[in-house]
Amino acid sequence: MTQTILLTGGAGYIGSHTYVALIKSGYNVVIYDNFSNARADVPARLELITGAPVTVWRGDLLDGHSLNAVFAAHKIDAVIHFAAKKAVGESVRLPIDYFQTNITGLLALLEAMNTAGVHNLVYSSSATVYAETETLPIDEDAPLGFASPYAFTKLAGEQIMAQVAASNPAWAFGILRYFNPAGAHESGLIGEDPNGIPNNLLPYIAKVATGDLPALNIFGNDYPTPDGTGMRDYIHVEDLAQGHVLSLAALLAGKGGHLLNLGTGIGFSVMDMLQTYSRACGRDLPYVIAPRRDGDLAAYWADPARAQAVLGFTATRGLEDICTSSWNWVKRRGNMGTS
């Protein structure tokens, strides 16, 4: 019998790509999203990609009646939980909003799941839960910490789930710590579309490529890295989506919970990304060297060995794939900045 997966935040950037991967893997999927940070036309685009109708519930995690109605209407076998606020800078300005959505929202979801007898959950976490370190690569046993309210909510969510799992063996959680998701679906129909000026490197470069922003600000070119710019682990969003499918399958197969990094294990610099994107769009992109920002690390990247051992997960796409797919997404008329 085909299993049905509830995808909270399923119309968002990572959620929409995971929807496609789940459908391709033979699951039924129900999207639950309030569309506060997702394009209204995403379901229609998902229909074009998958060739099948998309089931969408427009609702908020904090609306208990709506959330319970989804579980009553569908026989849900497991949940993948993306619905959360995710901008580090915004979280510093609006910590209460982040606590309410990311922590209270998680608790509301767990309560609704428990009431419905659904106890398998894949959780969207983040590498921001790691403390600052110069020890590379970063594995799952590295020291934990938080440098923003956003990171705090992700770490708190992990700890909540650890205690819930300890209370009842029926629960199983797949906690996935992302490094830097980037890129877009090969169709060019879904991709990253942040509101306002992007916080992340790739969508910022994309807006430079489209002429919406004048130049990329590179914050520091005197780090102890090969070209002096900061290095990060960028994972293609389609690889990341496949990691969720593998995590889900392990939970549904009764293999128990897991906590894993999802990354490539390779660090690329800001200049690497800029030069690769320049090749993708066919022109040199302007940049300005600016002073370092407080709190920025010279480099960090994942140790992905445990995800490979536990799930058989390996990222297969590289920086060229990330930049080419992003440019394919943004150059399509109407993709950026509209709903």
C-alpha positions as CSV (number, residue, x, y, z in Angstrom):
1,M,0.0,0.0,0.0
2,T,1.3,3.5,-0.9
3,Q,2.3,5.5,2.1
4,T,1.2,9.0,2.7
5,I,3.6,11.7,3.9
6,L,2.7,15.1,5.4
7,L,5.1,17.8,4.3
8,T,4.9,20.9,6.6
9,G,6.3,23.9,4.7
10,G,6.1,21.8,1.6
11,A,5.7,24.8,-0.7
12,G,9.0,26.3,0.4
13,Y,12.4,26.0,-1.2
14,I,13.6,22.7,0.3
15,G,10.1,21.4,0.8
16,S,9.1,21.7,-2.8
17,H,12.1,19.9,-4.0
18,T,11.5,17.2,-1.4
19,Y,7.9,16.9,-2.7
20,V,9.2,16.1,-6.2
21,A,11.7,13.5,-4.8
22,L,9.0,11.8,-2.7
23,I,6.5,11.6,-5.6
24,K,9.3,10.1,-7.8
25,S,9.9,7.6,-5.0
26,G,6.3,6.5,-5.1
27,Y,4.8,8.2,-2.0
28,N,1.6,10.1,-1.7
29,V,2.3,13.6,-0.3
30,V,0.1,16.2,1.4
31,I,1.5,19.7,1.6
32,Y,0.7,21.8,4.7
33,D,1.8,25.4,4.3
34,N,0.7,28.9,5.3
35,F,2.5,30.4,2.3
36,S,4.1,33.1,4.4
37,N,7.4,32.5,2.7
38,A,6.4,30.5,-0.4
39,R,5.1,31.4,-3.8
40,A,1.4,31.0,-4.4
41,D,2.1,29.3,-7.7
42,V,4.4,26.5,-6.4
43,P,1.6,23.8,-6.4
44,A,0.9,24.5,-10.0
45,R,4.6,24.3,-10.8
46,L,4.8,21.0,-8.9
47,E,2.0,19.7,-11.0
48,L,3.9,20.5,-14.2
49,I,7.0,18.7,-12.9
50,T,5.3,15.6,-11.6
51,G,2.4,15.4,-14.0
52,A,-0.1,14.8,-11.2
53,P,-2.4,16.9,-9.0
54,V,-1.0,18.3,-5.8
55,T,-2.8,18.0,-2.5
56,V,-2.4,21.3,-0.5
57,W,-3.8,22.4,2.8
58,R,-3.3,26.1,3.5
59,G,-2.8,26.3,7.3
60,D,-0.6,27.3,10.1
61,L,1.1,25.0,12.6
62,L,-0.3,27.2,15.4
63,D,-3.8,26.6,14.2
64,G,-4.6,23.3,16.1
65,H,-8.0,22.9,14.5
66,S,-6.6,23.1,11.0
67,L,-3.6,20.8,11.8
68,N,-5.9,18.2,13.4
69,A,-8.2,18.3,10.4
70,V,-5.3,17.3,8.1
71,F,-4.6,14.2,10.2
72,A,-8.3,13.4,10.3
73,A,-8.7,13.7,6.5
74,H,-5.7,11.7,5.5
75,K,-4.1,8.5,6.8
76,I,-0.6,10.0,7.4
77,D,2.2,7.5,7.8
78,A,5.0,10.0,8.6
79,V,5.8,13.7,8.6
80,I,8.7,15.7,7.2
81,H,8.8,19.0,9.0
82,F,10.1,22.0,7.1
83,A,7.7,24.7,8.3
84,A,9.9,27.3,10.2
85,K,11.3,30.7,10.1
86,K,14.9,30.5,8.9
87,A,16.7,33.9,8.5
88,V,19.5,34.3,11.1
89,G,19.5,38.1,10.9
90,E,15.8,38.4,11.2
91,S,15.8,36.1,14.2
92,V,18.1,38.5,16.1
93,R,15.5,41.3,15.5
94,L,12.4,39.1,16.1
95,P,13.4,36.4,18.5
96,I,9.9,35.9,20.0
97,D,8.5,35.3,16.5
98,Y,11.1,32.6,16.0
99,F,10.5,31.0,19.3
100,Q,6.7,30.9,18.6
101,T,6.9,29.5,15.1
102,N,9.9,27.2,15.4
103,I,9.5,25.8,18.9
104,T,5.8,26.2,19.7
105,G,5.0,25.2,16.2
106,L,7.0,22.0,16.6
107,L,5.3,21.2,19.9
108,A,1.9,21.7,18.2
109,L,2.9,19.3,15.4
110,L,4.1,16.7,17.8
111,E,0.9,16.9,19.8
112,A,-1.2,16.5,16.7
113,M,0.9,13.6,15.5
114,N,0.6,11.9,18.9
115,T,-3.2,12.3,18.9
116,A,-3.3,10.8,15.4
117,G,-0.9,7.9,16.3
118,V,1.8,9.1,13.9
119,H,5.3,8.8,15.4
120,N,7.8,9.0,12.5
121,L,9.2,12.5,11.9
122,V,12.1,13.8,9.7
123,Y,13.2,17.1,11.1
124,S,14.9,20.0,9.2
125,S,17.8,21.1,11.4
126,S,20.9,23.1,10.6
127,A,24.6,23.2,10.9
128,T,24.1,26.4,12.9
129,V,23.7,24.2,16.0
130,Y,27.4,23.6,16.0
131,A,29.7,25.8,18.2
132,E,32.4,27.8,16.5
133,T,35.3,25.5,15.7
134,E,38.5,25.4,13.6
135,T,38.4,21.6,13.6
136,L,37.4,20.4,10.2
137,P,35.5,18.6,8.9
138,I,32.6,18.9,11.3
139,D,31.1,15.6,12.4
140,E,27.9,15.0,14.4
141,D,29.8,14.7,17.7
142,A,31.3,18.2,17.4
143,P,30.5,20.7,20.3
144,L,27.1,22.3,20.0
145,G,26.1,25.9,20.5
146,F,24.1,28.7,19.0
147,A,25.0,32.2,17.8
148,S,21.4,33.4,17.0
149,P,17.8,32.9,18.1
150,Y,17.3,30.9,14.9
151,A,20.1,28.4,15.8
152,F,18.8,28.2,19.3
153,T,15.3,27.1,18.0
154,K,16.9,24.4,15.9
155,L,19.0,23.1,18.8
156,A,16.0,23.3,21.2
157,G,13.9,21.4,18.7
158,E,16.6,18.6,18.6
159,Q,16.6,18.4,22.4
160,I,12.8,18.3,22.6
161,M,12.7,15.4,20.2
162,A,15.4,13.5,22.0
163,Q,13.4,13.7,25.2
164,V,10.1,12.8,23.4
165,A,11.8,9.8,21.9
166,A,13.2,8.8,25.3
167,S,9.7,8.9,26.8
168,N,8.1,6.5,24.3
169,P,9.8,3.9,22.0
170,A,7.1,4.4,19.4
171,W,8.7,7.7,18.4
172,A,11.5,7.8,15.8
173,F,13.1,11.0,14.5
174,G,15.4,11.6,11.6
175,I,17.3,14.8,12.5
176,L,19.1,16.2,9.5
177,R,21.6,19.0,10.0
178,Y,22.0,20.9,6.7
179,F,25.0,22.8,5.7
180,N,24.3,25.3,2.8
181,P,21.5,24.2,0.5
182,A,21.8,25.8,-3.0
183,G,20.7,25.4,-6.6
184,A,17.4,24.6,-8.2
185,H,15.4,21.8,-9.8
186,E,16.7,20.7,-13.2
187,S,13.4,21.8,-14.7
188,G,13.9,25.4,-13.8
189,L,10.4,25.5,-12.4
190,I,11.2,25.7,-8.7
191,G,14.1,27.2,-6.9
192,E,15.2,29.6,-4.2
193,D,13.2,32.8,-4.1
194,P,13.9,34.8,-0.9
195,N,11.9,37.9,0.0
196,G,13.9,41.1,-0.2
197,I,17.7,41.2,-0.3
198,P,18.9,37.6,0.1
199,N,20.8,36.5,3.2
200,N,22.5,33.6,1.5
201,L,25.3,33.8,-1.0
202,L,23.9,32.1,-4.0
203,P,20.6,34.0,-4.4
204,Y,22.5,37.2,-3.8
205,I,24.9,36.4,-6.6
206,A,21.9,35.4,-8.7
207,K,20.4,38.9,-8.2
208,V,23.7,40.4,-9.3
209,A,23.6,38.3,-12.4
210,T,20.1,39.5,-13.2
211,G,21.0,43.1,-12.6
212,D,18.8,43.5,-9.5
213,L,21.8,44.1,-7.3
214,P,24.9,46.1,-8.4
215,A,27.7,43.9,-7.0
216,L,28.5,41.1,-4.6
217,N,30.0,42.3,-1.3
218,I,32.7,39.9,-0.3
219,F,33.2,40.3,3.5
220,G,36.9,39.7,3.9
221,N,39.6,38.4,1.5
222,D,42.3,37.9,4.1
223,Y,41.1,34.6,5.7
224,P,43.6,31.7,5.9
225,T,42.1,30.0,2.9
226,P,43.5,29.4,-0.6
227,D,42.1,32.7,-2.0
228,G,41.5,34.5,1.2
229,T,37.7,34.3,1.1
230,G,35.5,32.3,3.4
231,M,34.8,28.6,2.6
232,R,31.6,26.8,3.1
233,D,30.0,23.4,2.2
234,Y,27.3,23.9,-0.4
235,I,24.9,21.0,-1.1
236,H,22.6,20.9,-4.1
237,V,19.0,21.1,-3.0
238,E,18.1,18.0,-5.1
239,D,20.8,16.0,-3.2
240,L,19.4,17.4,0.0
241,A,15.9,16.4,-1.0
242,Q,17.1,12.8,-1.7
243,G,18.6,12.8,1.8
244,H,15.1,13.3,3.2
245,V,13.7,10.5,1.2
246,L,16.4,8.2,2.5
247,S,15.9,9.3,6.1
248,L,12.1,8.8,5.8
249,A,12.6,5.3,4.3
250,A,14.8,4.3,7.2
251,L,12.2,5.5,9.8
252,L,9.4,3.7,8.0
253,A,11.5,0.5,7.8
254,G,11.7,0.5,11.6
255,K,15.5,1.2,11.7
256,G,15.1,3.7,14.5
257,G,16.0,7.4,14.8
258,H,19.2,9.0,13.6
259,L,21.0,12.4,13.7
260,L,23.1,13.2,10.6
261,N,24.9,15.9,8.7
262,L,23.8,16.5,5.1
263,G,26.7,18.0,3.2
264,T,29.3,17.2,0.6
265,G,32.4,17.2,2.7
266,I,34.0,19.8,0.4
267,G,34.6,23.5,1.1
268,F,34.2,26.1,-1.7
269,S,35.1,29.7,-1.2
270,V,33.0,32.8,-2.0
271,M,35.3,33.5,-4.9
272,D,34.8,29.9,-6.2
273,M,31.1,30.4,-6.1
274,L,31.3,33.8,-7.9
275,Q,33.6,32.6,-10.6
276,T,31.5,29.4,-11.2
277,Y,28.3,31.5,-11.4
278,S,30.0,33.9,-13.8
279,R,30.7,30.9,-16.1
280,A,27.1,29.7,-15.8
281,C,25.6,33.1,-16.8
282,G,28.3,33.9,-19.4
283,R,29.7,37.1,-18.0
284,D,32.0,38.3,-15.2
285,L,30.0,39.4,-12.2
286,P,31.1,42.5,-10.3
287,Y,32.2,42.3,-6.7
288,V,33.4,44.6,-3.9
289,I,35.8,43.6,-1.1
290,A,34.3,44.7,2.2
291,P,35.5,44.3,5.8
292,R,35.0,41.0,7.6
293,R,31.8,40.6,9.5
294,D,31.8,39.8,13.2
295,G,31.2,36.1,13.8
296,D,32.0,34.8,10.4
297,L,34.3,31.7,10.4
298,A,37.1,31.3,7.9
299,A,35.8,27.9,6.8
300,Y,33.5,25.1,7.7
301,W,32.3,22.0,6.0
302,A,30.6,18.7,6.9
303,D,31.9,15.3,7.6
304,P,29.2,13.3,5.7
305,A,30.5,9.9,6.5
306,R,27.8,9.0,9.0
307,A,25.0,9.8,6.6
308,Q,26.7,7.6,4.0
309,A,27.0,4.7,6.6
310,V,23.5,5.0,8.0
311,L,21.4,6.0,4.9
312,G,23.7,5.3,2.0
313,F,23.6,9.0,1.2
314,T,26.2,10.7,-0.9
315,A,25.8,14.1,-2.6
316,T,26.3,13.6,-6.4
317,R,26.1,17.2,-7.7
318,G,28.9,19.8,-7.5
319,L,29.3,23.5,-7.7
320,E,28.9,23.7,-11.5
321,D,25.5,21.9,-11.1
322,I,24.5,24.3,-8.4
323,C,25.3,27.4,-10.3
324,T,24.0,26.2,-13.7
325,S,20.7,25.1,-12.2
326,S,20.3,28.4,-10.3
327,W,20.9,30.4,-13.4
328,N,18.4,28.2,-15.3
329,W,15.9,29.1,-12.6
330,V,16.4,32.8,-12.3
331,K,16.7,33.6,-16.1
332,R,13.2,32.3,-16.7
333,R,10.9,35.3,-16.9
334,G,8.7,35.7,-13.8
335,N,10.7,33.4,-11.5
336,M,12.2,36.0,-9.2
337,G,10.4,38.3,-7.0
338,T,6.8,37.4,-8.0
339,S,4.1,35.3,-6.5
